[in-house]
């Protein structure tokens, strides 16, 4: 059985199963390295995949802890995130999924223990296994039109602009099931030994979207509930009414910094502006 939430983005954006005939006929260069990374301070490192198109290029966050580290979202899974983070990690790791759209969970299977909201566990344990990275397969013309209206241009060709190694076939892209999965609910905590994050259920973008909130520092890992770019609330599985409630809740949170699922991090003033713009766009301001 396939995880319905993992299918949401591709269905809503117009996946055309009939287009799967035919192989990818394009030459992609081999990347020197797949991941880039930089420290953002406070024991947090941002990793990203520069050879993935912007819509699907999620922020991958490594949080160093005393007793365990966190990896928050894991990208597309085109290349090994586990191998790319060997220089950062010297202790057990919990890989957290802020939600289970495929651009956030590709590497979760590489880690011994994972966590996700209880409503989206099945997508990690039973992901859809047959996918292609060709844009003409994954996105229909109508889906690309809708994304362009939202502010995302989908180029011709492929979701990746390079391949990680010789012989890699974008038509054989696969999601693999995660191993031990910890179901999370509102108010539960994730501890690293010296840091404690409260789980905030932030539905709207997906039923189980969640954030990690560290009240002591005012740090929020918000996933795709909030980031500094065009927010997507009309995918299959989205709920605009729930999204409005999530935004109203976040507006009252005493945030110092937001580390989103995409785009650069930002502070409280920018958070308020983004939230107010969203609420106004939905007639809720």
ChimeraX attribute file (.defattr): number of C-alpha atoms within 10 A of each C-alpha:
attribute: neighborCount
match mode: 1-to-1
recipient: residues
	/A:1	8
	/A:2	14
	/A:3	18
	/A:4	19
	/A:5	27
	/A:6	26
	/A:7	19
	/A:8	19
	/A:9	24
	/A:10	21
	/A:11	20
	/A:12	18
	/A:13	21
	/A:14	20
	/A:15	22
	/A:16	16
	/A:17	13
	/A:18	7
	/A:19	14
	/A:20	16
	/A:21	8
	/A:22	8
	/A:23	13
	/A:24	17
	/A:25	8
	/A:26	8
	/A:27	9
	/A:28	16
	/A:29	12
	/A:30	15
	/A:31	15
	/A:32	10
	/A:33	15
	/A:34	20
	/A:35	19
	/A:36	12
	/A:37	15
	/A:38	10
	/A:39	12
	/A:40	12
	/A:41	9
	/A:42	9
	/A:43	11
	/A:44	16
	/A:45	17
	/A:46	19
	/A:47	22
	/A:48	21
	/A:49	24
	/A:50	17
	/A:51	18
	/A:52	21
	/A:53	17
	/A:54	16
	/A:55	16
	/A:56	17
	/A:57	21
	/A:58	27
	/A:59	25
	/A:60	25
	/A:61	26
	/A:62	24
	/A:63	22
	/A:64	22
	/A:65	20
	/A:66	11
	/A:67	14
	/A:68	18
	/A:69	23
	/A:70	21
	/A:71	26
	/A:72	27
	/A:73	27
	/A:74	30
	/A:75	30
	/A:76	26
	/A:77	22
	/A:78	21
	/A:79	19
	/A:80	17
	/A:81	24
	/A:82	17
	/A:83	9
	/A:84	16
	/A:85	15
	/A:86	9
	/A:87	8
	/A:88	12
	/A:89	18
	/A:90	12
	/A:91	11
	/A:92	15
	/A:93	21
	/A:94	23
	/A:95	28
	/A:96	28
	/A:97	27
	/A:98	31
	/A:99	33
	/A:100	29
	/A:101	26
	/A:102	26
	/A:103	22
	/A:104	27
	/A:105	29
	/A:106	27
	/A:107	24
	/A:108	31
	/A:109	22
	/A:110	19
	/A:111	19
	/A:112	14
	/A:113	17
	/A:114	25
	/A:115	23
	/A:116	26
	/A:117	25
	/A:118	15
	/A:119	16
	/A:120	25
	/A:121	24
	/A:122	20
	/A:123	25
	/A:124	31
	/A:125	17
	/A:126	17
	/A:127	25
	/A:128	20
	/A:129	14
	/A:130	10
	/A:131	17
	/A:132	20
	/A:133	20
	/A:134	21
	/A:135	18
	/A:136	22
	/A:137	23
	/A:138	23
	/A:139	24
	/A:140	20
	/A:141	15
	/A:142	13
	/A:143	19
	/A:144	20
	/A:145	17
	/A:146	17
	/A:147	18
	/A:148	12
	/A:149	11
	/A:150	13
	/A:151	14
	/A:152	16
	/A:153	15
	/A:154	20
	/A:155	11
	/A:156	9
	/A:157	16
	/A:158	22
	/A:159	22
	/A:160	22
	/A:161	15
	/A:162	20
	/A:163	22
	/A:164	20
	/A:165	15
	/A:166	10
	/A:167	8
	/A:168	15
	/A:169	14
	/A:170	20
	/A:171	17
	/A:172	13
	/A:173	18
	/A:174	19
	/A:175	24
	/A:176	19
	/A:177	21
	/A:178	25
	/A:179	15
	/A:180	15
	/A:181	23
	/A:182	16
	/A:183	14
	/A:184	22
	/A:185	17
	/A:186	14
	/A:187	12
	/A:188	13
	/A:189	16
	/A:190	19
	/A:191	16
	/A:192	19
	/A:193	11
	/A:194	10
	/A:195	17
	/A:196	16
	/A:197	20
	/A:198	18
	/A:199	22
	/A:200	24
	/A:201	21
	/A:202	27
	/A:203	25
	/A:204	26
	/A:205	27
	/A:206	30
	/A:207	21
	/A:208	24
	/A:209	25
	/A:210	28
	/A:211	30
	/A:212	23
	/A:213	23
	/A:214	18
	/A:215	15
	/A:216	9
	/A:217	13
	/A:218	15
	/A:219	18
	/A:220	25
	/A:221	25
	/A:222	22
	/A:223	27
	/A:224	28
	/A:225	26
	/A:226	28
	/A:227	22
	/A:228	19
	/A:229	15
	/A:230	17
	/A:231	15
	/A:232	18
	/A:233	18
	/A:234	16
	/A:235	18
	/A:236	17
	/A:237	21
	/A:238	21
	/A:239	16
	/A:240	17
	/A:241	13
	/A:242	17
	/A:243	23
	/A:244	20
	/A:245	16
	/A:246	20
	/A:247	22
	/A:248	17
	/A:249	13
	/A:250	20
	/A:251	17
	/A:252	9
	/A:253	13
	/A:254	13
	/A:255	21
	/A:256	15
	/A:257	18
	/A:258	23
	/A:259	25
	/A:260	25
	/A:261	28
	/A:262	22
	/A:263	16
	/A:264	13
	/A:265	18
	/A:266	16
	/A:267	14
	/A:268	16
	/A:269	11
	/A:270	14
	/A:271	22
	/A:272	17
	/A:273	13
	/A:274	20
	/A:275	21
	/A:276	17
	/A:277	14
	/A:278	19
	/A:279	17
	/A:280	11
	/A:281	10
	/A:282	13
	/A:283	9
	/A:284	13
	/A:285	12
